[in-house]
Amino acid sequence: MSVIPRIVVFAGSTRSGAYSGKTAGAAVKMLAILGGEVTQLSLLDYPLPLMNEDLERDQGIPANVMRLAKIIDIHDGILIATPEYNASIPPLLKNTLDWLSRNLKDSSGRPLKPFDGKVAALCSSSTGAFGGMRALNHLRPVCMGIGLEVITPQCSVSNAKTAFDDNGELVNERTRATMERTCKTLLEHAKLLSRRI
Ligand SMILES: Cc1cc2nc3c(=O)[nH]c(=O)nc-3n(C[C@H](O)[C@H](O)[C@H](O)COP(=O)(O)O)c2cc1C
């Protein structure tokens, strides 16, 4: 059976006009062109408290964690576009991934492991020349630690202030080609690993 891979995309920033949001947007367009069924999320819609095991024990898993986990669970793959904060990933993204990595259960009490065996692609952006590449070096092991199969191709958008045109398209041909390769590989792997086959 041929599966149209379902990919969920989100950025690690909720800043208005965030470059990682634009990078996520460029990935969404590319994934759709390449035949994926894409859902774009904003973490703005899923505010979470800072991970704290006392809070988790006393109040349980926040409803927004479960909402996010259920959406991710029905997709075959995930693409994350991260900013770079001090050579690493921003607290918003780490906190979100940390919550999602916890012992979650669906309404029937069955374990809900939204990342288990799912394929992931990573993108970054920054106003600098390296495009947030150092954040990807930290995001990759975090993603592997929570059970994601992270593909090798990745896309860093450098000089982000001038990297997008008015339609949100990547203007630099090389960056666009890297985004295309990243998205193509993600879709191929998502098809292979889909739990719907
Ligand atoms: C706390 C903090 C640390 C930052 N550290 C870096 C950094 O290490 N490298 C870099 O290229 N940009 C760094 N920046 C600049 C961000 O890349 C820039 O603000 C970017 O626009 C944030 O991503 P966003 O546009 O997706 O919100 C930092 C910004 C903040 C707020």
The ligand as an SDF file (V2000), in Angstrom:
LIG
                    3D

 31 33  0  0  0  0  0  0  0  0999 V2000
   19.2800   34.1560   24.8110 C   0  0  0  0  0  0  0  0  0  0  0  0
   19.6970   34.2720   23.3640 C   0  0  0  0  0  0  0  0  0  0  0  0
   20.8480   33.6670   22.9430 C   0  0  0  0  0  0  0  0  0  0  0  0
   21.2210   33.7330   21.5990 C   0  0  0  0  0  0  0  0  0  0  0  0
   22.3270   33.0540   21.1830 N   0  0  0  0  0  0  0  0  0  0  0  0
   22.5970   32.9760   19.8630 C   0  0  0  0  0  0  0  0  0  0  0  0
   23.6410   32.1270   19.3800 C   0  0  0  0  0  0  0  0  0  0  0  0
   24.3100   31.4390   20.1150 O   0  0  0  0  0  0  0  0  0  0  0  0
   23.8700   32.0840   18.0540 N   0  0  0  0  0  0  0  0  0  0  0  0
   23.1130   32.8140   17.1570 C   0  0  0  0  0  0  0  0  0  0  0  0
   23.3410   32.7160   15.9570 O   0  0  0  0  0  0  0  0  0  0  0  0
   22.1200   33.6330   17.5850 N   0  0  0  0  0  0  0  0  0  0  0  0
   21.8430   33.7200   18.9060 C   0  0  0  0  0  0  0  0  0  0  0  0
   20.8170   34.5030   19.3540 N   0  0  0  0  0  0  0  0  0  0  0  0
   20.0870   35.3140   18.3860 C   0  0  0  0  0  0  0  0  0  0  0  0
   18.9300   34.5160   17.8220 C   0  0  0  0  0  0  0  0  0  0  0  0
   19.4240   33.6340   16.8300 O   0  0  0  0  0  0  0  0  0  0  0  0
   17.9280   35.4730   17.2020 C   0  0  0  0  0  0  0  0  0  0  0  0
   17.3690   36.2660   18.2310 O   0  0  0  0  0  0  0  0  0  0  0  0
   16.8520   34.7210   16.4580 C   0  0  0  0  0  0  0  0  0  0  0  0
   16.0780   35.6410   15.7550 O   0  0  0  0  0  0  0  0  0  0  0  0
   15.9730   33.9120   17.4100 C   0  0  0  0  0  0  0  0  0  0  0  0
   15.2260   32.9710   16.6970 O   0  0  0  0  0  0  0  0  0  0  0  0
   13.7490   33.2690   16.1790 P   0  0  0  0  0  0  0  0  0  0  0  0
   13.8500   34.3520   15.1360 O   0  0  0  0  0  0  0  0  0  0  0  0
   13.3290   31.9570   15.5900 O   0  0  0  0  0  0  0  0  0  0  0  0
   12.8990   33.6800   17.3420 O   0  0  0  0  0  0  0  0  0  0  0  0
   20.4320   34.4530   20.6820 C   0  0  0  0  0  0  0  0  0  0  0  0
   19.2530   35.0860   21.1240 C   0  0  0  0  0  0  0  0  0  0  0  0
   18.8900   34.9780   22.4460 C   0  0  0  0  0  0  0  0  0  0  0  0
   17.5930   35.6250   22.9070 C   0  0  0  0  0  0  0  0  0  0  0  0
  1  2  1  0
  2  3  1  0
  2 30  2  0
  3  4  2  0
  4  5  1  0
  4 28  1  0
  5  6  2  0
  6  7  1  0
  6 13  1  0
  7  8  2  0
  7  9  1  0
  9 10  1  0
 10 11  2  0
 10 12  1  0
 12 13  2  0
 13 14  1  0
 14 15  1  0
 14 28  1  0
 15 16  1  0
 16 17  1  0
 16 18  1  0
 18 19  1  0
 18 20  1  0
 20 21  1  0
 20 22  1  0
 22 23  1  0
 23 24  1  0
 24 25  2  0
 24 26  1  0
 24 27  1  0
 28 29  2  0
 29 30  1  0
 30 31  1  0
M  END
$$$$
